[in-house]
């Protein structure tokens, strides 16, 4: 079974490290398809409808992670949303969206 994972962060170094970690944890790199985007607009224009997991930075230029999450749900995305942020506590907006997890960078 293959897994499709989308990463959206304006910090490409963070995305690269997260990608390495995901591949290391998967034990079989060829089972992962990872899509990397540096903006919310790029993510929403990507083929991620069938992504199993979307990792989203909260603080992005343009659309932020909360806005992207809301838009994905409006479009019918049923996969797992994981918010990643340097902000210690989730904002009330993030809590309303109910991501599966909130990861502190």
TAVEN-V747102 format. One record per backbone hydrogen bond with DSSP energy under -1.0 kcal/mol. CO is the residue of the C=O (numbers start at 1). NH is the residue of the N-H. If there is no record, write none. Layout:
co | nh
CO | NH
CO | NH
This chain:
co | nh
3 | 33
4 | 52
4 | 53
5 | 35
6 | 55
7 | 37
8 | 57
11 | 15
12 | 16
13 | 17
14 | 18
15 | 19
16 | 20
17 | 21
18 | 22
19 | 23
20 | 24
21 | 25
22 | 26
28 | 31
29 | 32
31 | 3
33 | 5
35 | 7
37 | 9
39 | 43
40 | 44
41 | 45
43 | 46
46 | 48
48 | 51
52 | 80
53 | 6
54 | 82
55 | 8
56 | 84
58 | 60
58 | 65
64 | 68
65 | 69
66 | 70
67 | 71
68 | 72
69 | 73
70 | 74
71 | 75
72 | 77
73 | 76
80 | 54
81 | 100
82 | 56
83 | 103
84 | 58
85 | 105
91 | 95
92 | 96
93 | 97
94 | 98
101 | 83
103 | 85
